[in-house]
């Protein structure tokens, strides 16, 4: 997957907000909460389920994300090695995981049910 395709996949999700922070990292949020990060080195970090965390780390496709692993985040050091459709699915899952933690009123406000 290219960084541009990752960006498009994240921005295409409902109520996605995009900001650039931390020295040039593209940060994707829903309801003000981060669900994905495209770093300036073009690696990507996303929130995943506990099962996906174990599978991705054990398979070697991803590693625990620095500073965020305890919250269930993984880091893909080289997006070019990741299948585009698969990565887009993980980005959508990350969005859903974060969105479901938002208060019900906030989800309704954003059009997320």
C-alpha positions, 0 to 999 in steps of 0.5 A: 500500500502506498502512503497516498492510498493509506491517506485516502482510505482513512480520509474516506471513513465517516466523520474522519478528521485529518491534522498534521502534528508531531513534526509532520505526521498525518493524524486521523481522528474520529470525534477528536480521538486518534485512530491512525497515524501516518508518520513522516517516515511513511510507516503507519500506526493503527488501533487494533483489536486484542486478537489482531494485535497478537496475530499481526505482531506474531506474524511479523507483519507489524510490531507493537507501536512505540508508546501506544502498544499498551492501548492496542496499537501496532506499527507497520514500518513499511506500508509497501509490504502490506496489501492495500485492501487488507490495510484499508480494512484494518484502518476501517476497523481502527476507526470503528474501535475508536468510534464505538468508545465515543459517547452515544450523543457524540456518535449521533452528532457525527452521524455514526450509529 
